[in-house]
Amino acid sequence: MATTASFTNVPARAAGSNSVFRRALNRMVSARERQVSRYVNGYLLTLDDQTLAENGYDRKALEKAGSSVYPF
């Protein structure tokens, strides 16, 4: 007896919804972007106020955004 598979009853995803893998990838990229932002802010906070102002940064805004140093 032959077995056949029918995929007619498989529910379709809603339009615009992402797969599990796409959502996982998007979340990993988002987390990495936040990590890089904190790392860059940590470096920028080592600069003096004049250099920050010349490049359009505000020390208080950088401190508020948060900073970290990551050993890569």
Secondary structure, DSSP 8 states (H G I E B T S, - for coil): -------TT-----TT---HHHHHHHHHHHHHHHHHHHHHHHHHTTS-HHHHHHTT--HHHHHHH-------
